[in-house]
Amino acid sequence: MAGPLAHLKVLDLSRILAGPWAGQVFADFGAEVIKVERPQRGDDTRHWGPPYLKDGKGVDTDDAAYYLAANRGKKSITVDITTEAGQKLIKELVQHCDIVLENYKVGGLKKYGLDYDSLKQVNPRIIYCSITGFGQTGPYKNRAGYDAMIQGMGGLMSITGVPEGQPGAGPQKVGVAVVDLMTGMYAVSAVLAAVIYRDKTGVGQHIDLALLDTQVAWLANQAQNYLTSGVSPVRQGTGHPNIVPYQAVPSRDGYFMLAVGNDEQFKRFCHIAGIEELAKNPAYATNAARVMAREQLMPLIEEATRKQDSAWWLEKLSDAHVPCGPINTLEEVFADPQVKAREMVVEQPHPKAGRVKTVRNPVLFSETQLEYEQAPPLLGQHTEEVLRELLGKSDSEIAQLKKGGTV
């Protein structure tokens, strides 16, 4: 059964992560996604290893695991867009596509005649999504933007890491490129909104999406805390700025995550921990009071949690409906029975590796079941197929494009 977006074609001119992540979501949802890459080299992330995907003999292939994470379900073609023939091919492809994704620097595609104003002359219905570090306007518009620097500039690193005054204090970036990933997800929702608008009006449009804007937008409650109080939030480690206790706590054999969300849960936790007097103390009885008394309360809680192993706490607290969870390694994540039951790992056939494992899209549709048949493609794997089947190129025309280095 085809996915819900099987009627759409996406031309993915992007590379690295934010744009490719959006492209992969479209592919997962059934759209035909054509990934345009540089001849010979391809997407930068193909080379961002080790680790690399291994072939059937256990030898490293040319594709890094990083690339595999964001390019499932796509067709890869190689086109040299710096050539006139390559630009002509892109414009021909645009005539058959609904969506263009690109993450070149501001104005970077204009010199090739592949900017939105140029391509909407080719296809007025095209939805053209530009992803940049800082957007199409503003004093920083011509700067390059990368995830880690945007985590810093956008405030995320000021609220992530060990609190000041404690061992190891200082800012930390998040362990995955969350700015890129969130920008990719905003791109998907924005493009789909534009598709709905186009279906009503027949008019395409340009979407201007910036990494910095995205980072500022998804500061969420932390941003609102500042806007409401005028006080910049600070690093709380694993703690929550508005809820206590809501953080990693020590056990006898490690740590576990305790996530007490309301006063009744706090009472149940204190009963299990043998510290009922804390729940009865007006200084700790309400969440607002606990937030104000965080520094006094948490050492008392941690003294209690150190008396039992993590497994004991997870069993007792879960039985009492007090939110808690282990702090898993990725090996433990993929061995977890719930993750296994939800079939979060899927496999696709691969021309070099035989099979490749990827993490499935978390969305489950009741009527349009998603299929995962196309592995992250080899560089240029589908060039001839797309040129022949979509553009109607003959074998001699394809041979000429190859000879000239266009594809």
QUIVEN-V938264 format. One record per backbone hydrogen bond with DSSP energy under -1.0 kcal/mol. CO is the residue of the C=O (numbers start at 1). NH is the residue of the N-H. Records with the same first field share a line. If there is no record, write none. Layout:
CO = NH  NH
//
This chain:
3 = 6
5 = 8
8 = 32
9 = 98  99
10 = 34
11 = 101
12 = 36
17 = 21
18 = 22
19 = 23
20 = 24
21 = 25
22 = 26
23 = 27
24 = 28
25 = 29
26 = 31
27 = 30
29 = 5
32 = 10
33 = 75
34 = 12
35 = 77
37 = 79
38 = 42
39 = 41
43 = 46
44 = 47
45 = 48
46 = 64
47 = 49
51 = 65
53 = 61
55 = 58
59 = 55
63 = 53
64 = 68
65 = 69
67 = 70
71 = 74
75 = 35
76 = 382
77 = 37
79 = 81
80 = 83
83 = 87
84 = 88
85 = 89
86 = 90
87 = 91
88 = 92
89 = 93
90 = 94
91 = 95
93 = 96
94 = 97
98 = 127
99 = 11
100 = 129
101 = 13
102 = 131
105 = 108
109 = 114
110 = 113
115 = 119
116 = 120
119 = 123
123 = 126
124 = 204
127 = 100
128 = 207
129 = 102
130 = 209
132 = 211
133 = 212
138 = 141
140 = 143
146 = 150
147 = 151
148 = 152
149 = 153
150 = 154
151 = 157
152 = 155
156 = 159
160 = 172
161 = 237
162 = 170
163 = 166
166 = 169
176 = 178
177 = 181
178 = 182
179 = 183
180 = 184
181 = 185
182 = 186
183 = 187
184 = 188
185 = 189
186 = 190
187 = 191
188 = 192
189 = 193
190 = 194
191 = 195
192 = 196
193 = 197
194 = 198
195 = 199
196 = 200
197 = 201
198 = 202
205 = 128
207 = 130
209 = 132
210 = 214
211 = 215
212 = 216
213 = 217
214 = 218
216 = 219
219 = 222
220 = 224
221 = 225
222 = 226
223 = 227
224 = 228
225 = 229
226 = 230
236 = 239
245 = 260
247 = 258
249 = 256
254 = 251
256 = 249
257 = 325
258 = 247
262 = 266
263 = 267
264 = 268
265 = 269
266 = 270
267 = 271
268 = 272
269 = 273
270 = 275
275 = 278
276 = 280
281 = 284  285
286 = 290
287 = 291
288 = 292
289 = 293
291 = 294
293 = 297
294 = 298
297 = 301
298 = 302
299 = 303
300 = 304
301 = 305
302 = 306
304 = 307
305 = 308
308 = 252
309 = 313
310 = 314
311 = 315
312 = 316
313 = 317
314 = 318
315 = 319
316 = 320
317 = 322
318 = 321
323 = 259
325 = 257
329 = 333
330 = 334
333 = 336
336 = 340
337 = 341
338 = 342
339 = 344
340 = 343
344 = 360
346 = 358
348 = 356
350 = 354
352 = 56
353 = 355
354 = 350
356 = 348
358 = 346
374 = 73
378 = 381
380 = 383
382 = 386
383 = 387
384 = 388
385 = 389
386 = 390  391
387 = 393
394 = 398
395 = 399
396 = 400
397 = 401
398 = 402
399 = 403
400 = 404
401 = 406  407
402 = 405
406 = 80
//
